């Protein structure tokens, strides 16, 4: 498993909350366990106490995305470093998959779960994954969706650094909103031009016609 894969852990956690819409899906231990995906062994360690702890880590991860999205690279790195120091990982070489050609293990780096509790394990993996993404691409590749009021986090892996939205749905919604705004502006300008013409016609003296 490539280490960059773990950056999705951070995105998944941050996006359990939509502050502008006053929505929060991280309200139960079941919701916490769902964040682990296929890693059910780690998910089983989650308890009710992890709900509050996960929310705390979520706020700190969102702060990283907010700093990066706002162009403050130093702050984004400092915030992420504080998470890395607090939640260290245990890298291990794993070979659970086999290479087709010779049947030997496909050795790769793997981030082992922290044994103390579910929050520590998830936070360690999410922070390290985000760190790999940041250093492999750029701080500016950590973004927040521009389709208000969404503001979901996303990771930009585009070749030309062009991503602005968290999903195709938000991109479509933003494009439709922009199109409608342009049409309204065109209509308002046309109406203003018509009113100006009418006013000029009314106020022009007959002797000048």
GIVENZI-V616427 format. One record per residue. SS is DSSP state (H for helix, E for strand, - for the rest). NEAR is the number of other ideal C-beta (glycine too) atoms within 10 Angstrom. Layout:
ss->(SS	SS)
near->(NEAR	NEAR)
//
This chain:
ss->(-	-	H	H	H	H	H	H	H	H	H	H	H	H	-	-	E	E	H	H	H	-	E	E	-	-	-	-	H	H	H	H	H	H	-	-	-	-	-	H	H	H	H	-	-	-	-	-	H	H	H	H	H	H	H	H	H	H	H	H	H	H	H	H	H	H	H	H	H	-	-	-	H	H	H	H	H	H	H	H	H	H	H	H	H	H	-	-	-	E	E	E	E	E	-	-	-	E	-	-	-	-	-	-	E	-	-	E	E	E	E	E	-	-	-	-	-	H	H	H	H	H	H	H	H	H	H	H	H	H	H	H	H	H	H	H	-	-	H	H	H	E	E	E	-	-	-	-	-	-	-	-	E	E	E	-	-	-	-	-	-	-	-	-	-	-	-	H	H	H	H	H	H	H	H	H	H	H	H	H	H	H	H	H	H	H	H	H	H	H	H	H	H	H	H	H	H	H	H	H	H	H	H	-	-	H	H	H	-)
near->(13	11	19	15	13	22	26	16	24	30	20	17	22	25	20	19	19	15	11	10	10	8	9	13	12	18	11	12	16	10	15	26	18	15	22	21	12	7	15	9	10	20	19	11	20	25	13	9	13	22	17	10	18	22	17	11	23	22	12	16	24	20	17	27	25	18	20	25	19	11	10	14	15	9	16	23	17	12	20	25	13	14	21	15	9	13	20	12	21	12	12	10	9	15	12	10	11	11	11	7	6	7	7	9	13	12	12	14	12	18	22	14	19	20	10	11	15	24	23	19	26	29	27	25	26	26	29	23	23	29	21	18	24	21	10	12	17	13	20	14	18	27	19	19	22	15	19	11	10	20	22	19	23	22	20	16	13	10	5	6	12	7	16	15	20	21	13	8	11	19	16	12	15	17	12	10	12	10	10	10	10	10	10	10	10	10	10	10	10	10	10	10	10	10	10	10	10	10	10	9	9	7	7	10	6	5	5	5	6)
//
